[in-house]
């Protein structure tokens, strides 16, 4: 039986129990429903750790640099949590490098916790749940949490939304100095590091970065990203990098609150978007409905804005199980103009211009909610002409709005409802309509109507 998060698990996380920390991160990475409860239980105990993001292109020596940074922070008495984001295994879906074979020197250190996470297809250099993993390490009391990105070059912008300081690592001799000229990299860096600085070309790489920084305008007192040199394999320059991180922390301490607020906003919006999509798929859209809607968008029958708007409206109304809103009440009349004048005289209700659809002339009367549709036959062969001869001027039908008429018709057929129309037909104002047979609606004639929204 699967373990459930409990007070004991929370207490063990707060006590820095490595097994409890690993368990909590696994729940988060698997997007288990229990993960939200774990984060909720520990969230108030977070905000003390300093999150250091290490990013840069593949081959820049980020993992070796993280290993040396960890050793340096441990020498200074700080505990360190590490989240390393690795490529996803195409076979297991997990992180290819497992729990960091390159950092085993810290495996027996109780003041260090190392966890690898797989990207699982998420772009931006991080796994989708990296931020929550950092929350667990923060709650566990680690002083510094290092987040190492997967290494995807200039696309690694997610780190600036996750870390308190972003360290961009470059490497000479591979053309990567040109990556420094990319606006995305320049904008996310708080500190630049030219690693493997013992290689030929290190000075050129550093000069390229400095040249780009010289084009930026920095206000007086504003932090200007330093360009440091390190050789991670020997540890050269690592102490200076840790000092630079601490200086950045001190200099920008007042801005940390706003940076963390921005991070919280970005994460909240991401979770809202993901949760809303999951709700749509589970509770609003019927099986196969999204595919049918995509087919219609592809065929230019409906634009993407109108398709999305229809789904959002349904979700806000409570999903597919909520009755469709009443659009209009159809009334069979012999003289639509005469009835329109009567409604205008009695109640001051405005009426649309007449529109001929098939063998009928239609006029819509605004009634402060659902409209009144006056249906007048234009020939003796019109269906409403027969209705008038049998019943006189009276209620003819009710019309309900739907967001996807094909999906609604398919759902009605599955319920055994008899339809007059096999496929939608054109109605007034360019709407697509279909009718339910009175035998399936208690003797009432019911129309369903899909209105195509104008492109924005």
Number of C-alpha atoms within 10 A of each C-alpha: 3 4 8 12 18 13 11 10 20 24 15 16 25 20 14 21 17 17 12 21 23 18 17 25 25 16 18 23 21 12 13 12 10 17 21 14 15 23 20 11 17 18 15 9 14 17 14 12 22 21 22 21 25 26 34 30 22 16 13 23 19 25 20 18 23 22 19 22 20 26 21 18 18 17 10 10 11 15 21 26 26 24 25 27 23 25 24 20 15 10 7 8 13 18 21 18 17 14 17 17 9 12 15 12 10 16 14 9 12 12 18 20 22 20 19 22 28 25 25 18 13 13 15 19 26 31 26 22 18 23 20 21 27 25 20 28 30 27 25 25 22 22 20 22 28 25 28 25 31 27 23 17 22 20 15 22 22 20 26 21 21 25 22 25 26 23 23 26 28 32 27 22 14 12 12 18 21 13 19 28 16 13 11 15 19 20 11 20 25 21 22 25 29 24 27 24 23 14 12 11 17 21 14 13 26 22 14 17 23 16 13 14 18 11 8 10 9 11 8 7 7 10 14 17 18 17 19 18 24 23 20 22 13 12 16 17 18 25 16 14 22 16 13 17 20 14 13 19 16 11 14 16 12 10 12 16 13 11 18 16 13 15 19 15 13 15 18 12 12 13 12 12 12 12 12 14 13 12 14 19 14 12 14 22 17 16 12 9 18 17 10 14 19 15 13 16 16 12 10 10 11 19 19 18 13 18 19 13 14 18 19 17 12 20 18 9 15 13 20 18 10 11 12 17 12 16 19 23 20 23 20 23 25 18 14 21 17 11 16 21 15 13 16 15 11 8 10 13 15 15 21 12 10 15 14 15 15 12 17 18 20 25 24 23 22 18 15 7 9 16 18 19 27 27 26 24 24 17 12 11 10 14 12 24 21 13 16 17 10 9 11 14 17 12 16 20 17 19 23 18 18 24 23 21 19 20 19 17 23 13 15 14 12 10 9 9 17 18 19 14 13 10 13 17 13 14 17 18 10 12 14 20 23 23 22 19 18 16 12 14 12 9 9 15 19 23 21 23 27 22 20 18 15 9 9 7
